[in-house]
Amino acid sequence: MRTLVDDRAMVTSTRTGATVEAEVDNFREHKHFDAFIATNKIPMKWNGKIYVGNMAGMEFTSAGPTIKEVKEGRR
């Protein structure tokens, strides 16, 4: 079985409620990932329920990228 992780995730500002799509890098499930929004890197850390990150005095949350399990077998 192989795991496929999407390279995009939705990130929400807790102050304004605005949601944008961010590029995902260095993803480790239930640990951390880096979200890139308009060339700004936001380190996101798992808090037990969601990923949370801070940048420029603002807080951001994300459910993280979508993860798919792909079964590999005979072709």
C-alpha positions as a printed NumPy array, in Angstrom:
array([[  0.   ,   0.   ,   0.   ],
       [  1.253,   3.454,  -0.827],
       [  0.33 ,   6.797,   0.731],
       [ -0.265,   9.83 ,  -1.482],
       [ -0.274,  13.292,   0.126],
       [ -1.743,  16.288,  -1.702],
       [  0.633,  19.239,  -2.205],
       [ -2.074,  21.777,  -1.281],
       [ -4.027,  22.512,   1.92 ],
       [ -6.627,  25.053,   2.994],
       [ -5.353,  27.487,   5.65 ],
       [ -7.694,  29.747,   7.664],
       [ -6.861,  32.968,   9.508],
       [ -8.444,  32.817,  12.971],
       [ -8.667,  36.619,  13.145],
       [-10.511,  37.272,   9.875],
       [-11.919,  33.843,   9.018],
       [-10.474,  34.108,   5.491],
       [ -9.475,  30.78 ,   3.948],
       [ -6.831,  30.429,   1.226],
       [ -5.095,  27.561,  -0.522],
       [ -1.45 ,  27.066,   0.471],
       [  1.346,  24.901,  -0.904],
       [  2.5  ,  22.148,   1.457],
       [  6.114,  21.133,   2.094],
       [  7.898,  18.932,   4.678],
       [  4.669,  17.178,   5.72 ],
       [  4.75 ,  14.702,   8.627],
       [  1.306,  13.41 ,   9.56 ],
       [  0.176,  14.463,  13.062],
       [  3.471,  16.345,  13.614],
       [  4.057,  19.349,  11.344],
       [  4.181,  20.829,   7.845],
       [  5.239,  24.082,   6.189],
       [  2.528,  26.127,   4.457],
       [  3.601,  28.584,   1.755],
       [  1.248,  31.492,   1.027],
       [  2.455,  34.179,  -1.419],
       [  6.133,  33.257,  -0.793],
       [  5.66 ,  33.411,   3.002],
       [  6.477,  30.27 ,   4.969],
       [  4.198,  29.421,   7.899],
       [  5.348,  26.49 ,  10.071],
       [  2.243,  24.556,  11.139],
       [  2.361,  22.227,  14.18 ],
       [ -0.147,  19.551,  15.22 ],
       [ -1.957,  20.349,  18.49 ],
       [ -3.886,  17.08 ,  18.763],
       [ -6.863,  18.139,  16.599],
       [ -5.644,  20.554,  13.907],
       [ -2.464,  22.187,  12.655],
       [ -1.755,  25.667,  14.089],
       [  0.817,  28.233,  12.967],
       [  1.743,  31.849,  13.726],
       [  3.266,  34.505,  11.501],
       [  3.376,  38.311,  11.692],
       [  1.196,  38.326,  14.822],
       [ -1.57 ,  36.32 ,  13.142],
       [ -2.708,  32.779,  13.928],
       [ -3.568,  30.269,  11.203],
       [ -5.247,  26.86 ,  11.367],
       [ -5.511,  23.992,   8.906],
       [ -6.815,  20.447,   8.725],
       [ -3.749,  19.64 ,   6.619],
       [ -3.473,  18.163,   3.143],
       [ -5.641,  15.276,   1.982],
       [ -4.072,  11.839,   2.378],
       [ -4.99 ,   8.882,   0.159],
       [ -4.06 ,   5.228,   0.612],
       [ -3.499,   3.473,  -2.726],
       [ -3.488,  -0.299,  -2.929],
       [ -0.834,  -1.719,  -5.175],
       [ -1.207,  -5.174,  -6.577],
       [ -0.889,  -7.141,  -9.744],
       [ -1.456,  -5.239, -12.906]])
